[in-house]
Amino acid sequence: MQKEITAQSIITEAMRMEFVDAEGQSTPLDAEFEFDPADPFAVTILFKGEPVPVRWTFARELLIEGFYEPTGDGDVHVWPCLSASGRAVVILELISPSGEVLIQVSSRELSTFIHRMVAMVPPGTESDLLDLDATVAALFAA
């Protein structure tokens, strides 16, 4: 049985993150995490910087697991850490062909987002939200 998905089901959480440069200096960065149960295996971060906003989408499992222990390979790595001031943070390392960036976010703020997301779609139930028959039919109809 599929859960009903509506636009109101989308979880968004605005957060103040920090860009960490090669010398360990941090610069505030406004961003927003988003989880849409229509794409239950993914989570998106919208970085609201100038000149244009940047959107990163990656496996939500990386975010959940990386909150507790280092995880990830490829272009997204996530791990818990302490900031230079001793606060609990989660580090996101994002790698693209044009470079890589380290972002840190408060563990407390990220925990709120993760708990809301997991309450909506518990781990292991993501595929319950997908209509694979409709997806396959659409692929063959194209």
N, CA, C and O atoms as a GROMACS GRO file, in nm:
protein
  568
    1MET      N    1   0.084  -0.118   0.000
    1MET     CA    2   0.000   0.000   0.000
    1MET      C    3   0.088   0.124   0.000
    1MET      O    4   0.180   0.136   0.082
    2GLN      N    5   0.061   0.216  -0.092
    2GLN     CA    6   0.140   0.338  -0.102
    2GLN      C    7   0.084   0.447  -0.012
    2GLN      O    8  -0.037   0.460   0.006
    3LYS      N    9   0.176   0.526   0.044
    3LYS     CA   10   0.135   0.644   0.118
    3LYS      C   11   0.098   0.753   0.019
    3LYS      O   12   0.153   0.760  -0.091
    4GLU      N   13   0.005   0.838   0.059
    4GLU     CA   14  -0.031   0.951  -0.027
    4GLU      C   15   0.074   1.060  -0.011
    4GLU      O   16   0.110   1.098   0.101
    5ILE      N   17   0.121   1.110  -0.123
    5ILE     CA   18   0.222   1.215  -0.123
    5ILE      C   19   0.158   1.343  -0.171
    5ILE      O   20   0.092   1.346  -0.275
    6THR      N   21   0.177   1.450  -0.094
    6THR     CA   22   0.125   1.580  -0.132
    6THR      C   23   0.237   1.683  -0.124
    6THR      O   24   0.342   1.656  -0.067
    7ALA      N   25   0.213   1.799  -0.182
    7ALA     CA   26   0.313   1.906  -0.175
    7ALA      C   27   0.342   1.945  -0.031
    7ALA      O   28   0.452   1.988   0.001
    8GLN      N   29   0.242   1.930   0.056
    8GLN     CA   30   0.262   1.964   0.197
    8GLN      C   31   0.354   1.864   0.267
    8GLN      O   32   0.401   1.890   0.377
    9SER      N   33   0.378   1.750   0.204
    9SER     CA   34   0.464   1.647   0.263
    9SER      C   35   0.612   1.684   0.255
    9SER      O   36   0.694   1.624   0.326
   10ILE      N   37   0.648   1.778   0.172
   10ILE     CA   38   0.789   1.816   0.156
   10ILE      C   39   0.838   1.884   0.284
   10ILE      O   40   0.774   1.976   0.336
   11ILE      N   41   0.952   1.836   0.334
   11ILE     CA   42   1.012   1.892   0.455
   11ILE      C   43   1.125   1.985   0.412
   11ILE      O   44   1.213   1.946   0.336
   12THR      N   45   1.122   2.107   0.460
   12THR     CA   46   1.232   2.200   0.437
   12THR      C   47   1.278   2.256   0.570
   12THR      O   48   1.197   2.277   0.661
   13GLU      N   49   1.406   2.279   0.581
   13GLU     CA   50   1.464   2.330   0.705
   13GLU      C   51   1.576   2.428   0.668
   13GLU      O   52   1.680   2.387   0.617
   14ALA      N   53   1.554   2.556   0.695
   14ALA     CA   54   1.658   2.656   0.671
   14ALA      C   55   1.763   2.644   0.780
   14ALA      O   56   1.730   2.628   0.897
   15MET      N   57   1.888   2.651   0.741
   15MET     CA   58   1.998   2.638   0.836
   15MET      C   59   2.111   2.733   0.801
   15MET      O   60   2.137   2.764   0.685
   16ARG      N   61   2.178   2.779   0.905
   16ARG     CA   62   2.299   2.858   0.886
   16ARG      C   63   2.415   2.759   0.890
   16ARG      O   64   2.442   2.698   0.994
   17MET      N   65   2.483   2.744   0.779
   17MET     CA   66   2.598   2.656   0.771
   17MET      C   67   2.723   2.742   0.768
   17MET      O   68   2.716   2.865   0.768
   18GLU      N   69   2.837   2.676   0.766
   18GLU     CA   70   2.963   2.748   0.754
   18GLU      C   71   3.050   2.680   0.650
   18GLU      O   72   3.073   2.559   0.654
   19PHE      N   73   3.099   2.760   0.556
   19PHE     CA   74   3.198   2.715   0.460
   19PHE      C   75   3.333   2.717   0.533
   19PHE      O   76   3.368   2.817   0.594
   20VAL      N   77   3.408   2.606   0.527
   20VAL     CA   78   3.538   2.598   0.593
   20VAL      C   79   3.646   2.595   0.487
   20VAL      O   80   3.650   2.504   0.404
   21ASP      N   81   3.736   2.696   0.491
   21ASP     CA   82   3.840   2.703   0.389
   21ASP      C   83   3.961   2.616   0.427
   21ASP      O   84   3.962   2.552   0.532
   22ALA      N   85   4.062   2.614   0.340
   22ALA     CA   86   4.178   2.529   0.359
   22ALA      C   87   4.256   2.562   0.486
   22ALA      O   88   4.327   2.476   0.539
   23GLU      N   89   4.244   2.685   0.536
   23GLU     CA   90   4.313   2.724   0.659
   23GLU      C   91   4.228   2.699   0.783
   23GLU      O   92   4.272   2.726   0.895
   24GLY      N   93   4.108   2.646   0.764
   24GLY     CA   94   4.020   2.618   0.878
   24GLY      C   95   3.932   2.734   0.919
   24GLY      O   96   3.859   2.725   1.017
   25GLN      N   97   3.937   2.845   0.843
   25GLN     CA   98   3.852   2.960   0.871
   25GLN      C   99   3.712   2.933   0.817
   25GLN      O  100   3.697   2.872   0.711
   26SER      N  101   3.611   2.979   0.890
   26SER     CA  102   3.474   2.953   0.844
   26SER      C  103   3.403   3.082   0.806
   26SER      O  104   3.427   3.188   0.864
   27THR      N  105   3.316   3.070   0.707
   27THR     CA  106   3.235   3.181   0.658
   27THR      C  107   3.089   3.137   0.660
   27THR      O  108   3.056   3.031   0.608
   28PRO      N  109   3.000   3.218   0.721
   28PRO     CA  110   2.858   3.181   0.726
   28PRO      C  111   2.799   3.163   0.586
   28PRO      O  112   2.838   3.231   0.491
   29LEU      N  113   2.705   3.071   0.578
   29LEU     CA  114   2.643   3.035   0.451
   29LEU      C  115   2.499   2.996   0.478
   29LEU      O  116   2.472   2.906   0.557
   30ASP      N  117   2.404   3.064   0.413
   30ASP     CA  118   2.264   3.029   0.428
   30ASP      C  119   2.228   2.916   0.333
   30ASP      O  120   2.262   2.919   0.215
   31ALA      N  121   2.158   2.818   0.386
   31ALA     CA  122   2.120   2.703   0.305
   31ALA      C  123   1.988   2.647   0.356
   31ALA      O  124   1.938   2.686   0.462
   32GLU      N  125   1.933   2.556   0.278
   32GLU     CA  126   1.806   2.493   0.314
   32GLU      C  127   1.812   2.346   0.276
   32GLU      O  128   1.841   2.311   0.161
   33PHE      N  129   1.786   2.259   0.373
   33PHE     CA  130   1.773   2.117   0.346
   33PHE      C  131   1.631   2.090   0.302
   33PHE      O  132   1.538   2.153   0.352
   34GLU      N  133   1.614   1.996   0.209
   34GLU     CA  134   1.481   1.960   0.162
   34GLU      C  135   1.472   1.809   0.145
   34GLU      O  136   1.563   1.745   0.092
   35PHE      N  137   1.359   1.754   0.190
   35PHE     CA  138   1.328   1.613   0.166
   35PHE      C  139   1.190   1.606   0.106
   35PHE      O  140   1.092   1.655   0.164
   36ASP      N  141   1.182   1.546  -0.012
   36ASP     CA  142   1.055   1.530  -0.082
   36ASP      C  143   1.025   1.381  -0.092
   36ASP      O  144   1.099   1.308  -0.159
   37PRO      N  145   0.919   1.332  -0.027
   37PRO     CA  146   0.889   1.190  -0.031
   37PRO      C  147   0.859   1.138  -0.173
   37PRO      O  148   0.852   1.017  -0.193
   38ALA      N  149   0.840   1.227  -0.269
   38ALA     CA  150   0.825   1.183  -0.408
   38ALA      C  151   0.957   1.128  -0.461
   38ALA      O  152   0.959   1.052  -0.558
   39ASP      N  153   1.068   1.165  -0.398
   39ASP     CA  154   1.202   1.112  -0.428
   39ASP      C  155   1.261   1.064  -0.296
   39ASP      O  156   1.353   1.126  -0.244
   40PRO      N  157   1.208   0.953  -0.241
   40PRO     CA  158   1.235   0.916  -0.103
   40PRO      C  159   1.377   0.872  -0.071
   40PRO      O  160   1.413   0.862   0.046
   41PHE      N  161   1.458   0.848  -0.171
   41PHE     CA  162   1.596   0.806  -0.146
   41PHE      C  163   1.693   0.924  -0.146
   41PHE      O  164   1.813   0.904  -0.127
   42ALA      N  165   1.644   1.045  -0.166
   42ALA     CA  166   1.732   1.161  -0.184
   42ALA      C  167   1.702   1.272  -0.083
   42ALA      O  168   1.593   1.281  -0.027
   43VAL      N  169   1.802   1.355  -0.063
   43VAL     CA  170   1.788   1.478   0.013
   43VAL      C  171   1.859   1.586  -0.068
   43VAL      O  172   1.956   1.558  -0.139
   44THR      N  173   1.811   1.709  -0.058
   44THR     CA  174   1.868   1.819  -0.135
   44THR      C  175   1.909   1.931  -0.041
   44THR      O  176   1.841   1.960   0.057
   45ILE      N  177   2.021   1.995  -0.073
   45ILE     CA  178   2.063   2.116  -0.004
   45ILE      C  179   2.062   2.228  -0.107
   45ILE      O  180   2.122   2.216  -0.214
   46LEU      N  181   1.994   2.336  -0.074
   46LEU     CA  182   1.994   2.455  -0.159
   46LEU      C  183   2.081   2.560  -0.092
   46LEU      O  184   2.046   2.612   0.014
   47PHE      N  185   2.195   2.590  -0.153
   47PHE     CA  186   2.284   2.695  -0.103
   47PHE      C  187   2.237   2.825  -0.165
   47PHE      O  188   2.231   2.838  -0.288
   48LYS      N  189   2.204   2.922  -0.081
   48LYS     CA  190   2.139   3.044  -0.128
   48LYS      C  191   2.237   3.156  -0.158
   48LYS      O  192   2.201   3.273  -0.148
   49GLY      N  193   2.358   3.122  -0.194
   49GLY     CA  194   2.459   3.224  -0.219
   49GLY      C  195   2.444   3.294  -0.352
   49GLY      O  196   2.358   3.260  -0.434
   50GLU      N  197   2.529   3.391  -0.372
   50GLU     CA  198   2.534   3.469  -0.495
   50GLU      C  199   2.644   3.413  -0.583
   50GLU      O  200   2.735   3.351  -0.528
   51PRO      N  201   2.645   3.429  -0.710
   51PRO     CA  202   2.546   3.501  -0.789
   51PRO      C  203   2.420   3.420  -0.817
   51PRO      O  204   2.314   3.477  -0.846
   52VAL      N  205   2.429   3.287  -0.809
   52VAL     CA  206   2.309   3.204  -0.830
   52VAL      C  207   2.305   3.097  -0.721
   52VAL      O  208   2.409   3.049  -0.677
   53PRO      N  209   2.185   3.059  -0.678
   53PRO     CA  210   2.175   2.948  -0.581
   53PRO      C  211   2.227   2.818  -0.643
   53PRO      O  212   2.218   2.797  -0.764
   54VAL      N  213   2.280   2.732  -0.558
   54VAL     CA  214   2.333   2.603  -0.602
   54VAL      C  215   2.258   2.494  -0.528
   54VAL      O  216   2.236   2.502  -0.407
   55ARG      N  217   2.217   2.390  -0.602
   55ARG     CA  218   2.140   2.279  -0.544
   55ARG      C  219   2.223   2.151  -0.555
   55ARG      O  220   2.270   2.116  -0.663
   56TRP      N  221   2.239   2.081  -0.440
   56TRP     CA  222   2.306   1.951  -0.437
   56TRP      C  223   2.205   1.847  -0.391
   56TRP      O  224   2.140   1.866  -0.288
   57THR      N  225   2.192   1.739  -0.466
   57THR     CA  226   2.104   1.630  -0.428
   57THR      C  227   2.189   1.504  -0.415
   57THR      O  228   2.270   1.473  -0.502
   58PHE      N  229   2.168   1.431  -0.304
   58PHE     CA  230   2.245   1.309  -0.281
   58PHE      C  231   2.162   1.214  -0.197
   58PHE      O  232   2.053   1.249  -0.152
   59ALA      N  233   2.213   1.094  -0.175
   59ALA     CA  234   2.140   0.990  -0.103
   59ALA      C  235   2.113   1.031   0.041
   59ALA      O  236   2.205   1.070   0.114
   60ARG      N  237   1.988   1.023   0.083
   60ARG     CA  238   1.954   1.060   0.221
   60ARG      C  239   2.022   0.967   0.321
   60ARG      O  240   2.048   1.006   0.435
   61GLU      N  241   2.051   0.845   0.279
   61GLU     CA  242   2.120   0.749   0.365
   61GLU      C  243   2.258   0.803   0.406
   61GLU      O  244   2.302   0.780   0.518
   62LEU      N  245   2.325   0.875   0.316
   62LEU     CA  246   2.454   0.936   0.350
   62LEU      C  247   2.438   1.037   0.464
   62LEU      O  248   2.521   1.042   0.555
   63LEU      N  249   2.334   1.116   0.458
   63LEU     CA  250   2.311   1.217   0.561
   63LEU      C  251   2.279   1.151   0.695
   63LEU      O  252   2.332   1.191   0.798
   64ILE      N  253   2.193   1.050   0.692
   64ILE     CA  254   2.153   0.981   0.815
   64ILE      C  255   2.273   0.910   0.877
   64ILE      O  256   2.300   0.927   0.996
   65GLU      N  257   2.344   0.832   0.799
   65GLU     CA  258   2.459   0.757   0.851
   65GLU      C  259   2.574   0.850   0.890
   65GLU      O  260   2.641   0.829   0.991
   66GLY      N  261   2.598   0.953   0.807
   66GLY     CA  262   2.707   1.046   0.833
   66GLY      C  263   2.688   1.130   0.957
   66GLY      O  264   2.784   1.189   1.007
   67PHE      N  265   2.567   1.136   1.007
   67PHE     CA  266   2.541   1.208   1.132
   67PHE      C  267   2.611   1.136   1.249
   67PHE      O  268   2.650   1.199   1.347
   68TYR      N  269   2.625   1.002   1.236
   68TYR     CA  270   2.680   0.921   1.344
   68TYR      C  271   2.823   0.874   1.321
   68TYR      O  272   2.898   0.855   1.416
   69GLU      N  273   2.860   0.854   1.193
   69GLU     CA  274   2.993   0.802   1.163
   69GLU      C  275   3.032   0.844   1.021
   69GLU      O  276   2.945   0.871   0.938
   70PRO      N  277   3.163   0.849   0.993
   70PRO     CA  278   3.206   0.888   0.858
   70PRO      C  279   3.149   0.795   0.753
   70PRO      O  280   3.151   0.673   0.769
   71THR      N  281   3.097   0.853   0.647
   71THR     CA  282   3.039   0.773   0.539
   71THR      C  283   3.051   0.848   0.407
   71THR      O  284   3.074   0.969   0.403
   72GLY      N  285   3.035   0.772   0.300
   72GLY     CA  286   3.034   0.832   0.168
   72GLY      C  287   3.157   0.799   0.088
   72GLY      O  288   3.267   0.780   0.141
   73ASP      N  289   3.136   0.792  -0.041
   73ASP     CA  290   3.246   0.783  -0.136
   73ASP      C  291   3.198   0.854  -0.262
   73ASP      O  292   3.080   0.887  -0.273
   74GLY      N  293   3.286   0.878  -0.353
   74GLY     CA  294   3.244   0.955  -0.469
   74GLY      C  295   3.245   1.103  -0.437
   74GLY      O  296   3.342   1.154  -0.380
   75ASP      N  297   3.137   1.173  -0.472
   75ASP     CA  298   3.138   1.319  -0.459
   75ASP      C  299   3.072   1.374  -0.334
   75ASP      O  300   3.061   1.496  -0.320
   76VAL      N  301   3.026   1.289  -0.242
   76VAL     CA  302   2.970   1.336  -0.115
   76VAL      C  303   3.024   1.251   0.000
   76VAL      O  304   3.013   1.128  -0.002
   77HIS      N  305   3.081   1.319   0.099
   77HIS     CA  306   3.127   1.254   0.222
   77HIS      C  307   3.065   1.329   0.339
   77HIS      O  308   3.054   1.452   0.336
   78VAL      N  309   3.025   1.256   0.442
   78VAL     CA  310   2.959   1.318   0.558
   78VAL      C  311   3.016   1.252   0.684
   78VAL      O  312   3.031   1.130   0.691
   79TRP      N  313   3.048   1.336   0.786
   79TRP     CA  314   3.096   1.280   0.912
   79TRP      C  315   3.073   1.377   1.028
   79TRP      O  316   3.068   1.499   1.009
   80PRO      N  317   3.057   1.321   1.150
   80PRO     CA  318   3.042   1.405   1.269
   80PRO      C  319   3.179   1.459   1.310
   80PRO      O  320   3.282   1.397   1.284
   81CYS      N  321   3.178   1.576   1.374
   81CYS     CA  322   3.304   1.639   1.411
   81CYS      C  323   3.277   1.743   1.519
   81CYS      O  324   3.162   1.764   1.559
   82LEU      N  325   3.382   1.807   1.566
   82LEU     CA  326   3.371   1.923   1.654
   82LEU      C  327   3.424   2.044   1.579
   82LEU      O  328   3.526   2.036   1.511
   83SER      N  329   3.355   2.157   1.592
   83SER     CA  330   3.401   2.280   1.528
   83SER      C  331   3.523   2.333   1.603
   83SER      O  332   3.559   2.280   1.709
   84ALA      N  333   3.586   2.436   1.550
   84ALA     CA  334   3.702   2.497   1.614
   84ALA      C  335   3.667   2.549   1.754
   84ALA      O  336   3.755   2.558   1.840
   85SER      N  337   3.539   2.583   1.776
   85SER     CA  338   3.496   2.632   1.907
   85SER      C  339   3.444   2.520   1.998
   85SER      O  340   3.397   2.546   2.109
   86GLY      N  341   3.451   2.394   1.951
   86GLY     CA  342   3.410   2.281   2.032
   86GLY      C  343   3.263   2.242   2.020
   86GLY      O  344   3.216   2.157   2.096
   87ARG      N  345   3.190   2.302   1.926
   87ARG     CA  346   3.048   2.264   1.906
   87ARG      C  347   3.040   2.138   1.823
   87ARG      O  348   3.123   2.114   1.736
   88ALA      N  349   2.936   2.057   1.850
   88ALA     CA  350   2.911   1.938   1.769
   88ALA      C  351   2.857   1.981   1.633
   88ALA      O  352   2.758   2.054   1.625
   89VAL      N  353   2.923   1.936   1.528
   89VAL     CA  354   2.882   1.970   1.392
   89VAL      C  355   2.888   1.844   1.306
   89VAL      O  356   2.944   1.742   1.345
   90VAL      N  357   2.830   1.855   1.189
   90VAL     CA  358   2.843   1.752   1.087
   90VAL      C  359   2.910   1.819   0.968
   90VAL      O  360   2.871   1.928   0.926
   91ILE      N  361   3.010   1.752   0.915
   91ILE     CA  362   3.084   1.804   0.800
   91ILE      C  363   3.030   1.738   0.674
   91ILE      O  364   3.009   1.617   0.669
   92LEU      N  365   3.009   1.820   0.572
   92LEU     CA  366   2.971   1.772   0.439
   92LEU      C  367   3.083   1.811   0.345
   92LEU      O  368   3.114   1.930   0.330
   93GLU      N  369   3.144   1.713   0.281
   93GLU     CA  370   3.245   1.740   0.179
   93GLU      C  371   3.180   1.713   0.045
   93GLU      O  372   3.139   1.600   0.016
   94LEU      N  373   3.171   1.815  -0.037
   94LEU     CA  374   3.105   1.806  -0.167
   94LEU      C  375   3.211   1.826  -0.274
   94LEU      O  376   3.283   1.926  -0.274
   95ILE      N  377   3.220   1.731  -0.367
   95ILE     CA  378   3.324   1.732  -0.469
   95ILE      C  379   3.260   1.737  -0.607
   95ILE      O  380   3.169   1.660  -0.637
   96SER      N  381   3.307   1.829  -0.690
   96SER     CA  382   3.259   1.839  -0.828
   96SER      C  383   3.380   1.856  -0.920
   96SER      O  384   3.491   1.875  -0.870
   97PRO      N  385   3.361   1.849  -1.050
   97PRO     CA  386   3.473   1.870  -1.142
   97PRO      C  387   3.539   2.007  -1.124
   97PRO      O  388   3.657   2.024  -1.156
   98SER      N  389   3.465   2.105  -1.073
   98SER     CA  390   3.522   2.239  -1.057
   98SER      C  391   3.586   2.261  -0.920
   98SER      O  392   3.637   2.370  -0.893
   99GLY      N  393   3.586   2.160  -0.834
   99GLY     CA  394   3.651   2.174  -0.704
   99GLY      C  395   3.576   2.102  -0.595
   99GLY      O  396   3.479   2.029  -0.619
  100GLU      N  397   3.622   2.125  -0.472
  100GLU     CA  398   3.555   2.066  -0.358
  100GLU      C  399   3.538   2.169  -0.249
  100GLU      O  400   3.609   2.270  -0.244
  101VAL      N  401   3.442   2.143  -0.161
  101VAL     CA  402   3.410   2.237  -0.055
  101VAL      C  403   3.377   2.159   0.072
  101VAL      O  404   3.318   2.051   0.066
  102LEU      N  405   3.416   2.216   0.185
  102LEU     CA  406   3.379   2.160   0.315
  102LEU      C  407   3.278   2.255   0.379
  102LEU      O  408   3.300   2.375   0.389
  103ILE      N  409   3.166   2.197   0.421
  103ILE     CA  410   3.060   2.272   0.485
  103ILE      C  411   3.036   2.209   0.621
  103ILE      O  412   3.034   2.087   0.633
  104GLN      N  413   3.019   2.291   0.725
  104GLN     CA  414   2.980   2.235   0.854
  104GLN      C  415   2.845   2.292   0.894
  104GLN      O  416   2.814   2.408   0.870
  105VAL      N  417   2.766   2.205   0.958
  105VAL     CA  418   2.632   2.242   1.001
  105VAL      C  419   2.616   2.194   1.145
  105VAL      O  420   2.668   2.090   1.183
  106SER      N  421   2.543   2.270   1.223
  106SER     CA  422   2.517   2.234   1.362
  106SER      C  423   2.450   2.097   1.371
  106SER      O  424   2.352   2.071   1.302
  107SER      N  425   2.505   2.010   1.454
  107SER     CA  426   2.445   1.877   1.473
  107SER      C  427   2.303   1.890   1.526
  107SER      O  428   2.216   1.812   1.487
  108ARG      N  429   2.278   1.985   1.612
  108ARG     CA  430   2.145   2.003   1.669
  108ARG      C  431   2.043   2.038   1.561
  108ARG      O  432   1.935   1.978   1.555
  109GLU      N  433   2.077   2.133   1.474
  109GLU     CA  434   1.984   2.172   1.367
  109GLU      C  435   1.963   2.057   1.268
  109GLU      O  436   1.850   2.031   1.226
  110LEU      N  437   2.071   1.989   1.233
  110LEU     CA  438   2.060   1.879   1.138
  110LEU      C  439   1.980   1.764   1.198
  110LEU      O  440   1.905   1.697   1.126
  111SER      N  441   1.995   1.741   1.327
  111SER     CA  442   1.920   1.635   1.395
  111SER      C  443   1.769   1.658   1.382
  111SER      O  444   1.694   1.564   1.360
  112THR      N  445   1.727   1.782   1.397
  112THR     CA  446   1.584   1.814   1.382
  112THR      C  447   1.534   1.776   1.244
  112THR      O  448   1.429   1.714   1.232
  113PHE      N  449   1.609   1.812   1.142
  113PHE     CA  450   1.571   1.778   1.004
  113PHE      C  451   1.566   1.627   0.984
  113PHE      O  452   1.470   1.574   0.929
  114ILE      N  453   1.670   1.557   1.028
  114ILE     CA  454   1.677   1.412   1.010
  114ILE      C  455   1.561   1.344   1.082
  114ILE      O  456   1.499   1.253   1.026
  115HIS      N  457   1.531   1.386   1.205
  115HIS     CA  458   1.421   1.324   1.278
  115HIS      C  459   1.287   1.345   1.207
  115HIS      O  460   1.205   1.253   1.201
  116ARG      N  461   1.264   1.463   1.153
  116ARG     CA  462   1.139   1.489   1.079
  116ARG      C  463   1.132   1.400   0.955
  116ARG      O  464   1.027   1.344   0.924
  117MET      N  465   1.244   1.387   0.885
  117MET     CA  466   1.249   1.309   0.762
  117MET      C  467   1.227   1.160   0.792
  117MET      O  468   1.151   1.093   0.722
  118VAL      N  469   1.292   1.108   0.895
  118VAL     CA  470   1.280   0.967   0.931
  118VAL      C  471   1.141   0.936   0.987
  118VAL      O  472   1.090   0.825   0.967
  119ALA      N  473   1.080   1.031   1.056
  119ALA     CA  474   0.944   1.010   1.106
  119ALA      C  475   0.846   0.998   0.989
  119ALA      O  476   0.751   0.920   0.995
  120MET      N  477   0.870   1.074   0.883
  120MET     CA  478   0.782   1.070   0.767
  120MET      C  479   0.803   0.943   0.685
  120MET      O  480   0.708   0.877   0.644
  121VAL      N  481   0.931   0.909   0.661
  121VAL     CA  482   0.965   0.791   0.581
  121VAL      C  483   1.077   0.717   0.654
  121VAL      O  484   1.195   0.750   0.637
  122PRO      N  485   1.042   0.618   0.736
  122PRO     CA  486   1.145   0.543   0.809
  122PRO      C  487   1.241   0.472   0.712
  122PRO      O  488   1.200   0.429   0.605
  123PRO      N  489   1.368   0.461   0.751
  123PRO     CA  490   1.463   0.389   0.667
  123PRO      C  491   1.412   0.247   0.638
  123PRO      O  492   1.360   0.179   0.726
  124GLY      N  493   1.428   0.207   0.513
  124GLY     CA  494   1.381   0.076   0.470
  124GLY      C  495   1.241   0.076   0.410
  124GLY      O  496   1.198  -0.023   0.352
  125THR      N  497   1.170   0.189   0.424
  125THR     CA  498   1.034   0.197   0.368
  125THR      C  499   1.027   0.287   0.245
  125THR      O  500   0.919   0.311   0.192
  126GLU      N  501   1.141   0.338   0.200
  126GLU     CA  502   1.143   0.431   0.088
  126GLU      C  503   1.074   0.374  -0.036
  126GLU      O  504   0.998   0.444  -0.102
  127SER      N  505   1.101   0.248  -0.066
  127SER     CA  506   1.046   0.190  -0.188
  127SER      C  507   0.894   0.175  -0.182
  127SER      O  508   0.830   0.160  -0.285
  128ASP      N  509   0.835   0.179  -0.060
  128ASP     CA  510   0.689   0.174  -0.047
  128ASP      C  511   0.623   0.295  -0.114
  128ASP      O  512   0.505   0.291  -0.150
  129LEU      N  513   0.700   0.403  -0.129
  129LEU     CA  514   0.645   0.526  -0.187
  129LEU      C  515   0.656   0.530  -0.339
  129LEU      O  516   0.599   0.619  -0.403
  130LEU      N  517   0.728   0.435  -0.396
  130LEU     CA  518   0.749   0.436  -0.540
  130LEU      C  519   0.650   0.344  -0.609
  130LEU      O  520   0.621   0.234  -0.562
  131ASP      N  521   0.599   0.390  -0.721
  131ASP     CA  522   0.512   0.308  -0.805
  131ASP      C  523   0.598   0.259  -0.921
  131ASP      O  524   0.600   0.320  -1.028
  132LEU      N  525   0.668   0.148  -0.899
  132LEU     CA  526   0.762   0.098  -0.999
  132LEU      C  527   0.692   0.055  -1.128
  132LEU      O  528   0.748   0.069  -1.236
  133ASP      N  529   0.570   0.002  -1.117
  133ASP     CA  530   0.497  -0.037  -1.238
  133ASP      C  531   0.472   0.082  -1.328
  133ASP      O  532   0.488   0.073  -1.449
  134ALA      N  533   0.432   0.195  -1.269
  134ALA     CA  534   0.407   0.316  -1.347
  134ALA      C  535   0.537   0.370  -1.407
  134ALA      O  536   0.539   0.419  -1.520
  135THR      N  537   0.645   0.361  -1.330
  135THR     CA  538   0.774   0.409  -1.380
  135THR      C  539   0.821   0.327  -1.498
  135THR      O  540   0.865   0.383  -1.599
  136VAL      N  541   0.812   0.195  -1.487
  136VAL     CA  542   0.852   0.107  -1.597
  136VAL      C  543   0.763   0.130  -1.720
  136VAL      O  544   0.812   0.136  -1.833
  137ALA      N  545   0.632   0.143  -1.697
  137ALA     CA  546   0.541   0.168  -1.808
  137ALA      C  547   0.574   0.300  -1.879
  137ALA      O  548   0.568   0.308  -2.001
  138ALA      N  549   0.610   0.403  -1.802
  138ALA     CA  550   0.646   0.532  -1.861
  138ALA      C  551   0.774   0.521  -1.942
  138ALA      O  552   0.787   0.585  -2.046
  139LEU      N  553   0.869   0.441  -1.896
  139LEU     CA  554   0.995   0.422  -1.970
  139LEU      C  555   0.970   0.354  -2.104
  139LEU      O  556   1.029   0.392  -2.206
  140PHE      N  557   0.883   0.255  -2.105
  140PHE     CA  558   0.855   0.183  -2.229
  140PHE      C  559   0.764   0.262  -2.323
  140PHE      O  560   0.762   0.237  -2.444
  141ALA      N  561   0.689   0.356  -2.269
  141ALA     CA  562   0.600   0.438  -2.352
  141ALA      C  563   0.677   0.548  -2.425
  141ALA      O  564   0.630   0.600  -2.526
  142ALA      N  565   0.794   0.582  -2.374
  142ALA     CA  566   0.871   0.693  -2.431
  142ALA      C  567   0.932   0.659  -2.564
  142ALA      O  568   0.999   0.743  -2.624
   0.00000   0.00000   0.00000
